[in-house]
Amino acid sequence: MSVPSALNKQVTGANLTGHYMQDILTFLVSDVLDKPLWIWLVFIAIVLLLLALDLGVFHRKDHEIELRESLIFSAFYISIGLLFGGWVWYNLGPDQAALYWTGFVVEKTLSLDNIFVIAMIFSYCAIPRLYQHRVLFWGILGVLILRGLAIGLGAGILHHFEWVLYIFAAFLIYTGVKMLAFDEDEDHNIADNKIMKFMHRYFRVTDKLHGHNFFVRLKDETGKRHLYITPLFVTLVMIEFADLIFAVDSIPAIFAITTDTYIVFTSNIFAILGLRALFFVLAALLSRFEYLKYALSIVLIFIGVKIFASMMGLFHISPVWSLVITVSIIGSGMIYSLKKTAVEEHQD
């Protein structure tokens, strides 16, 4: 081959490589839900990495999650969630970061009631601590998918019907007032749960656990082998439905804070990711935050009123001040709860 021919091939190859690189860069900066694709890919990569580390490295073997380990992982996930807000600041600006942190804090606080119900489900289904993390891992994975679908649906509705924000705001104010005015000590009778009854009526469910398995093959009276659902899977299904119920509060709350799909999705998902580790901490300490629900109710009312005032042109509260007010209210509720319950325990 002559020297000129070889040089021509090299130039042609370089041009093709440059062309492909240009196409890749164009693809990465193309908009997906009003944000460049690469910024979504960074978020997805972080979530997948955290899930892989959780199940594949830190919790490969079933073991009881002790309080110390739970505290460490809770601090880790909260730190990751807060640091991601710094990354949002760097790429999207301080206002978007403030909205992200506000959504993160509100979702974390709303998760407290969810944790209480999950603890009751575990207790009723007699799930030992040894297997609780496995149920929570797959439960949270399902929650991520369901929340993603709910947020996508909500974003689509708001994009075409902005007036739906008024409904969200009114719902948040109603929920907040209800939490303030009425006693929330409801009798959650898990035995009467319709999901539980449905599973036992229409599926083969084993009477006892079979290790950490969700499904097992067992012989019936005739010697035929059938696929059975274990109580571990029944528990998982109930936790998924419990989250769907709680999403009725959290999805309107985050959309009332911002309609930016990226901020809504990332703040919600990062708050949920740490719910697993937070469960083992709060399951033991939940009684110490007895009065936190009142602070949360004030936050919900504040968010609802803020939306009405902004859309009617009465006044506007900046994202930074909204974050400061939200954190101050919830922080005050936590401090008051800890002090009040400490005094009550001392008197007893």
Buried (B, 14 or more C-beta within 10 A) or exposed (E): EEEEEEEEEEEEEEEEEEEEEEEEEEEEEEEEBEBBBBBBEBBEEBBEEBBEEBBEEEBEEBEEBEEEBBBEBBBBBBEBBBEBBEBBBEBBEEBBBBBBBBBBBBBBBBBBBBBBBBBBBBEBBEBEBBBBBBBBBBBBBBBBEBBEEBBBEBBEEBEEEEEBBBEBBBBBBEBBBEBBEEEEEEEEEBEEBEBBEEBEEEEBBBEEBBEBBBEBEEEEEEEEEEEBBBBBBBBBBBBBBBBEEBBEBBBBBBBBBBBBBBBBBBBBBBBBBBBBBBBBBBBEEBEBBBBBBBBBBBBBBBBBBBBBBBBEEEEEBEBBEBBBBBBEBBEBBBEBBBEEBEEEEEEE
